[in-house]
Amino acid sequence: MPKTENFYIYAVLDGSIRLHTPSGIMDYLPGQYSISKIDIPASGHVLTFSEKDDFLALSIEITLNDVISVLLDLDGNIAEKIANDQLDAKMMSSSDNKVFLSILRLFSMNKDPIPLGFMGNHIKREIIFFILCGPCGSQFLQSIINIQQAGEIYNINSWIKENFRNAFAVEELAEKRNMSVSLFHQKFKSAVGMCPLQCQKRLRLTEARRLMLDENRNVTEASFEVGYESVSQFTRDYR
């Protein structure tokens, strides 16, 4: 899976992939796509049933400025309707279907750099527009607002995602942002929805579950590999 601090769309064009998230296991088939979330570790594996099975996917990185640019160009009160989840159901369904069609258009230009260089950003804006107007638009917009308000916190969260196996002190994270521990806790929880150590635990447990299910690791192996020093503590958390 992509390693980036920005949002990304991960679209399956051929084959299938299994993603491991804190909410459970999700399988994606051709024509389906996922939008990355801030607190989810990038872990997954391709599902193959024979040596002839192919897999093809496209990852599209989306920056905060990309989304804001689209929002600023929306007419009337569309942004307000998106935020309040008040768009027409027919429009949301239609927009969801158009997301993947736009992704296919972008992919079709992959081997032709001249039209890709000219049209790539336009199609990317289309994709963002259709996501905003789709069933996940309100949630996606709220994530963007949170990032805009607490970008420095998301940089810390990205560091935790990369280093969740290692022990760290919240005091050191707060010091990196020149904040008191109490203010850092408050801002982090407001932006991410949990405290830093809860985020670390969630990442560890998700990865441990993947190791046990996909790589047949036993409890002891999985617990130590994700950073636990005590199997009994891992067992308590895993329950």
Residue, then its C-alpha position, 0 to 999 in steps of 0.5 A: m500500500p502507498k506510504t504517504e502523509n496525504f490522502y490517497i484513492y486506491a482503486v482496483l482495476d484487475g484482481s482483488i486485494r484484502l485490506h486490514t483495518p481496525s474495523g475488520i477485514m475488507d476485500y476489494l474487487p475490480g471496480q471498487y476503490s477505497i479512500s485512505k484514512i488518517d489512522i489506518p495502517a497501510s497493510g493489505h495483500v493481493l488475493t490470488f487463487s492461481e498463478k494466472d491471476d493478475f492484479l492491477a491497481l492505481s493509487i492517486e495521491i490527494t493533497l489538502n490544496d487539491v481538495i480546497s481548490v475544488l471546494l472553492d470552485l463549487d457553485g452556490n451552496i453545494a459545499e454546505k449541502i455536502a457538509n450537512d449530508q443534504l445532497d440528493a440521493k440520486m446525485m450521490s449514487s451517480s457521483d459514486n459511479k462516476v468516480f471509477l469512470s474518471i479513474l479509468r480515464l486517468f489510467s488510460m493516459n498512463k502510457d501517453p505522457i503528453p495528454l496525461g500532463f495536460m489532462g491529469n490534473h483536470i481528471k483528478r479534480e473530477i475525481i475529487f468532485f465526485i467523491l465530495c458529491g458521493p455517499c462519503g462526501s460529508q465524511f471526506l470533507q470533515s477529514i479535510i477540515n480537521i487536517q486544515q485545522a490541525g495539520e501539525i498533529y497529522n504530521i505527528n500521527s504519520w510518524i506514529k504510523e511509521n513507528f508504532r512498533n517502537a516505544f515513545a513518550v508523549e512528552e517528547l511528541a509534545e515537545k516536538r510541537n512546542m506544546s504542553v502535554s495537556l494541550f498536545h493531548q487535547k489537540f491530538k484527540s480532537a484531530v484523530g479521535m483518540c490519544p497517541l497511545q491509543c492510536q499506537k495500540r490500535l495500529r499494533l493490534t491491527e498489524a498483529r491480526r494481519l500477521m496471525l491471519d495472513e502469515n500464520r504467526n502465533v500469538t507470541e510471534a505476532s505480539f513481539e513483532v508489533g512491539y509488545e514486550s509482554v504476551s499477556q498484555f497483548t492478549r488483554d488488549y487484543r480481547 
